[in-house]
Amino acid sequence: MAPRTSWVLALTAITVAGVTVAEPPSSARADGPTVRRFVGGAADRARRALSFGPIVGAGLGYAWRPGTVDVPITFGVGAVLFAIPVAPGPAAIEAMIVDRSKARLADRLKARVATGQPLPDAAELVQMEAEVLAEVKDEILGQRAYVGRTLERPRLAVAVEGAYLPRADAWQLRATVGVGIKKATIGPSITGAFGGGRGLYLGGELAVHLTPWPRPRSHVIDVFLRVDLGVTDATAEAHQVGLGARLLLDLI
């Protein structure tokens, strides 16, 4: 039995019995021309992988004591590094093609079963596999225009921002570092308070980084939840919770 046919039939087994496929189709191999075509789109992926520039934002903040709600207005500078492969080697490219092809074909076979359609015969499976493989290679090798996702997977996010709290007539300066966990970042922050109550806060921030612009250069919309615990005398009981959004204008 040819490798391509055995791979397709094994995919059918995945759909009905969860069998693992060990043999990828030979047409998914990442030879020299394949690698060169993939690297041809590296510049777009590199631009998409990093966003850096000024940030502006606003949100709602609640302080335990004196139990007040404020609307902080923020501004500063930030950077987000996304987990977008720029120019991986042949083995990585082949793995991307095989994994995505297997998942997509399995989904199509499951959809047929779910709608009451019979499983295709061997000849039709070979044709489906060829179509899916060509489609996936087309996407991964960049033959189509690059289209980014609205929710790219982040690796690292860094921000330094000032905030003005109009109700309290006070200022804060915050530095945050977030590490990517699936589709969000989470990490520590340190905040200095000025004005009415000088002091220091230590806390953390959970953020999702949206990239709704499909072109390689995309501004970033952050939606975040943060908690700050006062650690100095003036802030010891003025712990804060904040919810808001900010826009990073990508200048790269």
N, C-alpha and C positions, 0 to 999 in steps of 0.2 A: 504493500500500500504506500502511495507517495506521501512524503512528509506533510504536504499541504492538506491532503485529504484526511490523514490521521489527526492533524491538528483540529480540523473542523469537527470531525466526529467526536474528538475529545471535548470540544466545547459543548457539544450536545450533551455529553455526559455531565458536564458541569451543571447544565441547566436542570437535569433530571436527577442527578445523584451526587453532585458536589465533587467530582473527581478532579484532581489537580493536573494541569497540563504542563509537561516538562519540555516538549519539543516545539519551539517556535517555528513559524513558516519561514522558508528560506528567503522569501521576498521581503521579509522584515529586516534582513541583515543590513547592518550599517557599514557599507563599503565606502571607499574613498569618495566617489561622487556624492553619495548620500550625505556624508559628513560635510562636504564643501557646501552643499545646498543648505544644510541646517545652519552652518556658521554664517552664511550669507545674511541671515536675519538677526545676527547677534547684536548689532547696534540697536535695533528697535527693542529687543528684550533687555539689553543693558539699561536703556533709558527708562523702560518701564519698571525695572527692578529697584530704582532709587528715586525717591522724591525728596527734594530739599528746597526750603525757602521760608518766607515769612508766614506766620500764622496769626489768624484773628478768630475770636470766638466769643461765646456767651453761654450762660447757663443759670442754674438755680443752685444756691448754696444755703445750707441750714447749719446754724451753730447751736450746739446744745445750750450753752449759756452765752448770752442772755435769752436763748430761745428765739432767735430772729431768722428771717429768711431774707437773703440778698440776691442780687442779680449781677454777679461779677462779669465784667467785660475784660477779655484777655487779648494779649498781643505778644508776639515774640518771634522765635525762629525754631524750626523743627526739621527733622529728617525721618523718613521711614524707608527701611530696606525690606524688600519683598523677596520671597523665596521663588524667584523665577530663574530657571536655568539659562545661562547666557550662551555657553558653548561647551556642552558636555562631550565626553569622548564617545567613540563608536559603541561601546558596550552600554553606556547609559542611554544613548539614542535608541538602540535596538530594544532595550528594556521598556522604554516609554512607548514605543510603537506596539510591541507585543502586549503589554499590560492593558493599554487603552483599547486595542482591538479586541482582546478577549472579553473585556468588560462590556464593550458596546454590542458585540455579537450575542453574548449571553443575554443581555437585556432585550434584544430583539426577539430571540427565541422564547424567552419567558413571556413577552408580550403576546406572542402567537398562542402560546398555551393558555394564557389568561383570557383571551378572547374566544377560546374554543376552536381555534384553527389547528389543523394537524401539523405535526413537526415535518419540516421539509425532508425530502429524500436526499441521498448522498450528493447527487448532481446539483440540486438546488442549494445545498449547504456550501458546496465549493464555490458557487457563484456568489452567495451571500458573503462568504468569508473574503472573497476577492474584492467585493464592493466596499466592505467595511475597512479592509486593510488599506485600500487605495485612498479612502476618505480620511483615515487617520494619518497616513503618511503625508497626505496633502496638508493637513492642519499642522502637524509637527514640523515638517520641513519648510514651512513658511511660503508655500506656493501661493496661498491665498493671502490677502491683506491681513496684517497682524490685527487681531481683535482681542483686547484685554478683557479681563473679567471685572465685574463690579466689586467682587470681594476676593482680592488676591490674598494669598497666605503670607502674613508678615513674618519677618525674622527678628527685626529690631526696630524700635521707635525711640527717638530721643527728642525732647522738647525743653526749651528754656523760655518761660513766659512770665510776663507781668500781668497783674490783675488789679482792676480798680473796682472796689465795692461801694456803689453809690449810697446805699442806706447807712453804712457804717462810716462813710467818708474815709476809707482806709485803703492802703495798697498792700499787695503781696507779690513776692517774687518766688517762682517755683521752678524746680528742675526735676524732670521725670525721665526714667529709663525703663522701657518696656521690652520684654522678651516674648517672642512669638510662641503661642500655644494654640495650635490649629488655626482658626480664623481670627484670633484676637491676640492682643498683647497684654501682659500683666507685669507690673514691676513697681519698684519703690519710688518714692518722691520725697523731696525735702522742700519745705516752704518757709520763707521768712516773712513775717508780718510787720508792717510799718504803719505809722499813724496813730489811731486811737489806742491800739493795744499791741505793743511791740513784743515779739516773741518768735518761737520756732515751732514748726509742726513737722512730724514725720508720719508718712502714710503710704498709700499705694493707689494705683490707678489701673482699672480694667478698661480697655478701649478696643473698638472695632474701627478699622480703617477702610473706608469705602473709596473706590476709584471708578466713578461712574462714566468718566470720559474714555471712550474706547481707543483713542490714539495712543501711541507709545508714551508721550508725555501726558500724564494725568495729574490734575490737582487732587488732593486727598481730603475727604471729609471724615473727621474723627468724631465718633460718638463715644462718650466716656462716662464712667462712674468712678468716683474717687472718695476715699475716706482719709481724713487728716486728724491725727491725734496730737494735741498740744503737749509739749514736753518741757516748757519753761514756765516760770511762775505766772506770767501774764496770760498764758494760753492753756494752763493746766486743765481747766474745766470748759474750755471753749472749743471742744472737738467739733469737727466739721464734716459734713457729707455734701458732695456736689454731684450734679448731673448736668451734662451740657454737650455742646458740639463746637468744633473749631474747623476752620478751613485752612489747609496748607496750600499755598500758591507755589506750585513746582516751577523752579527757575532753571532746572537743568536742561 
